[in-house]
Amino acid sequence: MRIVVTGATGNIGTGVVAALDADPEVGSVVGVARRAAAGTVRADVERDDLVPLFRGADVVVHLAWLFQPTRRPERTWRANVLGSLRVFDAVAAAGVPKLVYSSSVGAYSPREDDEPVTEDWPTHGWPGAAYTREKSYVERYLDAFELRHPKLDVVRVRPGFVFQRAAASEQRRLFGGPFVPGSLVRPGLVPVVPDVPGLRVQVVHTADLADAIRRTVTRPVRGAFNVATGPVVDPKFVADLLGARTVPVPAAAVRAAVAAAWRLHATPATPGLFDAVLRLPVMATGRAESELDWRPRHDAAFTVKEFLAGLRSGAGADTAPLAPDGTRLHEIATGVGRRP
């Protein structure tokens, strides 16, 4: 099998490439990235001709996604939505028989309770955040794309929050910003954790998500798969990991703090994204378990602990998106030191 992976140098992409490389059923893996690293091909899904890259592939795995700049949603729309549409159309034009797309729990419509939703839950997202709007729009396009190309197998993988040690510095930059002191996130140094009503998320380790995606590549499956590990992560869960206590805080107060930090350019995370997280449903993962024989090797406690340890140590990897702070790759990723 010849597999092409877009977004090969990011958090998910590095894991997927490693998982596919280790699979004896896979003959070759071509990694594609906007900022190429060793062993990858440089191409931008937003503007480059992708058909020659995809021609002859058995599967294209589309992972490329731009989280920043959050203050320019038209920029992320061009990269994420229009770029994804270009990928899908190039897959069809190149005659690739299978497409695997990494969607997100963020594509799902809100749910008020904690009853787990299956893959047929509506994917209309939350309109107040660019990320959820974009994920939802791509899902709508894929609905029509599948009707136009019924012989092309389309798989949508919808993971929870994806963590690994090597992605800690990147995710701090993307969502916390330069004023978040990752070195202080350690047991004993965080006395309290805000207990916000309704705040709970599902996580999955990058390696476990990569394994699920590998299985969708090598097995004759199509449709959507929820991917997450347990248990669900809430403020008490995090407080227990840090040896802290929880303090009840209204969601409105936290949103006001996030909005103030956003206005002051102290954080890249938008108040709309906080609103979206509060409305995420809990996902059922039975289909991945039954049809892919998938079981996560890392539970939520291990996954979050590893991520927090990565924050404390400033962990990263040797690609531009995952580069640790203070390295030349970090300068490439963020534009630090770049001449105007």
N, C-alpha and C positions, 0 to 999 in steps of 0.2 A: 504494500500500500504506500502511496505517496500522499503525504499530508502537508497542507500549507496552513500556517498559523499566523494570523494578523495580531498585532499587539504582543509580539513574542518576548519583549524585554520587560514587561510589567509584572506586577504582583502575580496575577493569574497566569500570564503567558509563560513566565520562566518555569512555573510548576508544570504546566501542560506540556511544554517542549520536553522537559525531563522525563515525564511519565510516558510520552509517546516514544522517545528515544530508547527507553528501557523495554518496550513491548516488542517481542519477536515477530508479531504479525505486521509491524510497521517497517517498511523498507527504508523510507527516507522522510525526513521532516524538514520543511523549508520555513524558517522563521522570518517574518516580515515585520519591520518596525520603522517608524518615522525617524527615529534616531538609532541607527543600526549599531549593534554590538558585534563582537566576534561571532562568526558563524551565522549571522543573519543577513537578510537582504534589505537594503534601504528603499522604502517606498511609502508614500503618504496616501492613505485611502481617500483623502479629500480631493486629490488632484491628479495622481499618477494613473497611467493605464495599467489596470490590474489583470486584464484578460491574459496577456502573455505569462504572467506569474502563475495564474490558476490553471492554464491549459495543461492537461495531462494529470491533474490531481484527482485522487479518489475522494478526498474530503477536504473542504475548506473550513477551518475553525476560526470564527471571527470573534476576537477578543478586544480589538483596539477601541479605546474609549478615552476621551479627554475630560478630566475633572476640573481643570482650571483653564482660563480665568473665570471664576464665578461671577465677577462683576461685568462680564461681557457675555451674556447668554447667547447672543447671536453667534459668537465665535464657537462655543461648544456645540451649538445646534448644527453649524456647518460641518464640524468634524464628526460628531456623534451620529446625528440623524442623516444628513446628506452623505456623509462618508459611508455609513452602513448601507444606505440604499445603493451606492455605487458598488460596494462589495457584493451585495446580493445579485445585482444585475450582471456583474462581471462573472459571478459563479454560473449563472444561467447561460451567458454568452460563450463561456469557455467549455460548456458541456460537462461540468463537474456534477456527479450524481448525488452528492450529499453535502449539506451545509449544516454546521453546528454553530449556533449563536449563543453567546453568554448574555442572557438577559439579567434579571434581578428580582428579588422580592419587592424592590421599589416599583416595579411595573404593576403590582397588584392594586386593586381598588381598596380603600380603607375598610376595616371591619372593627366594630365596636367592642366585640368580646374576644376571648382567647381560644375559641373553637378553631382548631387547625383547618386551613383551607387546602383543598386539592387543586390540581392544575387547571381545573375548569372554572376557578374563581375569576371574575372579570379582571381584565388588565387595563384599567383606565387610569391607574396611577393617582397621584395627588397633584392637582394643577398648580399649586403654589410654589413648587420647586422645579428648577430647570432639569435636574437629574431625573426625577420621576416623570416629568412631562416627556422628556426625550426617550426614556425607556418605554413608556406607553406608546408613543407614536411609532417607534420601530416595530413594536408588536402588531400594531394595526397594519403597517405596511406588509409585514410577513403574512398576515391573514390573506391579503389580496395576492401576494407573491405566490403562495402555495396554490391558490386557485388557478393562476396563470401557468404554473409549472407543476402539474400533478404527479409527474414521474420523478421529480426531484425530492429526495427525502430531506425534510427540514426538521432539525432538532433545536429546541429552545431549553437551555439550562438556566434555572432561576435560583441562584444561590442566595443565602443570607450574607451577612457581613464577612468578608474574607480576610483572614489574618495569617501572618507568619512572621517569624522573627526578622527576616531579611527585609520586610516591607515596613518596618516600624518607623524609620526616619521619613520615608516617603509619605506615609499616612499622617504623621504629625504635621508635615509641611502642608499637605492637602487640606486637612480639616481643622488642625489646631492653630497653625501659623507659627511665626517665630517667637511668640511670647509664651508658648506652652513649654514649661520646663520638664521635659521627659525624664530627666535624671531624678526628679523628686517623686515620681510615681512608684513608690516602693512601700512595702508594709512598714507601718510605724510612723511614716512621714505624712500620711494623708489621714487626718483624724476623723473626718466626716465625709459621707457621700450623700448628695442630695437625693432624697427619695421622691421622685416626681411621679405622680399618679399616671398610670398608663404607659410609662416608659419601660419597654422591654424589647429585646432584639434577639434574633437567632444568628449564630456565627457558624463558620466552617473553616477548618484549616485549609490553607492553600493546597497542600499535598492531597487532602481528601477530595477537594473539588476537582483537582487535576485528574485524580483517579476516576471520578465519575465522568468527566468529559472524555477521558480515554476510552471508557466503556461505551459511551454513545458513538464514538468514532468506529470502533471495531465490531460493534454488534448491529444487527439489522433492525434498528429502532427508529422511530420518528415521533414527533410531538414534543410535549413539554415535560420537564422533570424538575421538581423541587429538590434542592440539595442544602441540607443544614445538619448540624449535629446538636446534641442535647447536653444539658438542659437549656431552657430559655434563659438568657442573661438579663437580669433586672438589677436595680440599684442594690438590693440586699446581696445578690450574688457577688457583685463587685466589692461591696463593703467587706464581705467575708474573706475574699481573697487578699484584701489590703489590711485586714485586721482593724477596720474602721467601724464606726457606727453610722447608721442612717439618720438623717434629719428630714422630716417632711418639708417639702418645698413645693408651692403651687407651680403648675406648668407655666402659668402666665408670668410668674416672676423670672423663671429661667429664660423664657422667650424674650422678655424685656432685656435681660442681661446679654443674651446673644445678639439681639438687635442693636444694643448700644455698642457692643464690641465690633459689630459689623460696620456701623456708621463711623467708628473711629479707625477703621482699617486695622484693627487689632487681631482679627481672625478672618480667614477666608470662608468659614462656614456661615451660610445665610440663615436668617430666622425661618425662611420658608423650608429649608431642609430640616430644621428641628421640628416644624409642624408635620412634615411628611413622616419622620421617624416615629412620632407619636401615633400615627395612624396605620402603621404597617401591620398587616395580619401575621399570625403565626402560621407557618406552613407545615403541612403533612408531607412526609417524605416516603410514603409507602410505595409509590410507583418506582422510584429509583431503587429501593430495596428489593422489590419483587422482579422487575424487568431487567435491571442491570446487575443484580446480585451485589449491590453496593452497600458497604457498611463503613462508616467513618472509623478510622484508627485513632483519632484524637477527639476527646470529648471537649466540651466548652471550657471546662476549667483549665485543661492543658493548653488549649488554644489561646485563651486570654492571658494566662500566665506567661506563655512564651512571647506574646506580643508585648506585654508590659516589660518583660526583661529586655526585649529589643529596644523599647523606648529608653530605658535607663542607660543602656550601653551605646545608644546611637547607632544601632545595627543597620546594615544595608547590604547591597550587593554591587557587582561590577557592571551594572547597566545604568544608563542615564536616569531612568525613572526611579530606580531603587538605590541610587547613590547615597552614601552617608553624607551628612553635613560636613563641610570643610574639605571635600575632595574636588578634584578637577571635574569628575563626572557630575558632581552636584552643581558646579558652576555651569556646566553645559545644560543640565536639566532646568535650572532656575534662571539662567541669564546673569548670574552674579559675575561681575568682572568683565562683562561683555561690553565692548566699545559701542557707542551709539552709531 
